[in-house]
């Protein structure tokens, strides 16, 4: 897949303006999009691009980030205050190791996802893919 220049989504620098992601239905097609630009949200884990999502019923989200260059990106999740870490993060590979993927179970509520850049340069773009599954009983 060849990706041309990506127009950065606006508002990723603050919780009040973060773009709201429309989560996929359980078992339905994935949400997939490209973004890029400045990592200007000062998250607790490093400079990030921030996205908001609302969960109406408990769900397991499988989230992947991938990019075409040697930077070190990670995915972090936050509660509704956009500062408190939530669940597991995807940042196991270090520089140039990608994609990064993580599964988390979310209960009803508002959450934020930060794409964090630990490098001195920015990738030309990154792709996010999110799929939704029903939690196993007891989760």
SULCOR-V48335 format. One record per residue. N is the residue number from 1. RES is the residue in one small letter. SS is DSSP state (helix for helix, strand for strand, loop for the rest). PHI is phi in degrees with one decimal (* if undefined). OMEGA is omega in degrees with one decimal (* if undefined). Layout:
n=(N	N)
res=(RES	RES)
ss=(SS	SS)
phi=(PHI	PHI)
omega=(OMEGA	OMEGA)
//
This chain:
n=(1	2	3	4	5	6	7	8	9	10	11	12	13	14	15	16	17	18	19	20	21	22	23	24	25	26	27	28	29	30	31	32	33	34	35	36	37	38	39	40	41	42	43	44	45	46	47	48	49	50	51	52	53	54	55	56	57	58	59	60	61	62	63	64	65	66	67	68	69	70	71	72	73	74	75	76	77	78	79	80	81	82	83	84	85	86	87	88	89	90	91	92	93	94	95	96	97	98	99	100	101	102	103	104	105	106	107	108	109	110	111	112	113	114	115	116	117	118	119	120	121	122	123	124	125	126	127	128	129	130	131	132	133	134	135	136	137	138	139)
res=(x	x	x	x	x	x	x	x	x	x	x	x	x	x	x	x	x	x	x	x	x	x	x	x	x	x	x	x	x	x	x	x	x	x	x	x	x	x	x	x	x	x	x	x	x	x	x	x	x	x	x	x	x	x	x	x	x	x	x	x	x	x	x	x	x	x	x	x	x	x	x	x	x	x	x	x	x	x	x	x	x	x	x	x	x	x	x	x	x	x	x	x	x	x	x	x	x	x	x	x	x	x	x	x	x	x	x	x	x	x	x	x	x	x	x	x	x	x	x	x	x	x	x	x	x	x	x	x	x	x	x	x	x	x	x	x	x	x	x)
ss=(loop	loop	loop	loop	loop	loop	loop	loop	loop	loop	loop	loop	loop	loop	loop	loop	loop	loop	strand	strand	loop	loop	loop	loop	loop	loop	loop	loop	loop	loop	strand	strand	strand	strand	strand	loop	loop	loop	loop	loop	strand	strand	strand	loop	loop	strand	strand	strand	strand	strand	strand	strand	strand	strand	strand	loop	loop	loop	strand	strand	strand	strand	strand	strand	strand	strand	strand	loop	loop	loop	loop	loop	strand	strand	strand	strand	strand	strand	loop	loop	loop	loop	loop	loop	strand	loop	loop	loop	loop	strand	loop	loop	loop	loop	loop	loop	loop	loop	loop	strand	strand	strand	strand	strand	strand	strand	loop	loop	strand	strand	strand	strand	strand	strand	strand	strand	strand	loop	loop	loop	loop	loop	loop	loop	loop	strand	strand	strand	strand	strand	strand	strand	strand	loop	loop	loop	loop	loop	loop)
phi=(*	-102.2	-110.0	-79.6	-56.7	-105.1	-79.7	-60.0	-69.3	-82.7	89.8	-76.7	-95.1	-156.4	-58.7	-70.5	-118.5	-59.3	-60.2	-91.9	-85.7	-87.3	-65.8	-72.4	-72.0	-56.2	75.8	-89.0	-61.4	-69.4	-85.9	-137.9	-154.7	-111.9	-154.0	-179.6	127.7	-83.6	-95.1	-119.2	-96.9	-83.1	-74.7	-67.0	-105.5	134.0	-64.9	-141.8	-107.9	-109.9	-132.0	-106.3	-148.0	-117.4	-105.4	-98.7	-145.1	-47.4	-153.4	-99.7	-104.9	-101.4	-121.3	-127.7	-122.5	-143.2	-150.9	-93.5	-133.5	-91.2	-69.0	-111.0	-106.7	-147.1	-110.4	-129.0	-121.4	-134.3	-73.3	-60.1	-82.3	63.7	-128.2	-87.8	-57.7	-133.6	64.4	-92.3	-114.9	-113.7	-159.4	-88.3	-88.9	79.4	-57.8	67.7	-96.2	-157.1	-77.4	-110.2	-135.6	-149.5	-110.5	-137.7	-98.2	-114.1	-85.7	-55.8	153.1	-104.6	-137.1	-128.2	-120.2	-111.6	-92.5	-101.3	-113.3	-97.0	-103.5	-82.4	-118.1	-106.9	-67.7	-63.9	-169.9	-139.7	-114.7	-114.7	-129.1	-129.2	-118.4	-123.2	-135.9	-73.1	-68.0	-69.7	-58.1	95.2	-87.6)
omega=(175.3	180.0	177.8	177.5	-178.7	174.4	-177.4	173.2	-179.6	170.6	-176.8	-176.7	-177.1	179.0	-177.2	-178.7	-177.5	177.8	178.3	179.4	173.5	-176.2	177.8	175.1	176.5	-179.8	-177.5	178.2	-179.6	165.4	178.6	177.9	175.7	174.6	178.6	179.3	-176.1	176.9	-169.5	169.2	-178.0	-179.9	178.3	-178.3	-179.6	-178.1	-171.3	165.6	-168.3	177.8	-179.7	169.9	-177.6	179.3	-179.2	178.3	-177.0	-174.5	170.8	178.0	173.0	-172.6	-180.0	170.7	177.3	-177.1	-169.5	-172.7	-168.5	-179.6	178.2	177.4	174.5	176.4	177.6	-178.4	-175.1	174.7	-173.7	177.8	178.4	177.5	-177.7	179.1	177.1	173.1	-179.9	179.2	177.9	179.5	-173.7	-167.4	-173.9	-175.7	174.9	177.1	-179.3	11.5	173.1	-177.5	177.2	172.9	176.1	173.7	-179.1	170.3	178.5	178.6	178.5	-177.7	174.4	174.8	176.4	169.7	-172.4	-180.0	179.3	-174.6	177.4	178.0	177.9	174.4	179.7	176.7	168.2	176.5	176.4	173.0	178.9	171.7	-176.8	176.5	176.4	177.3	173.5	-179.7	-177.6	178.4	*)
//
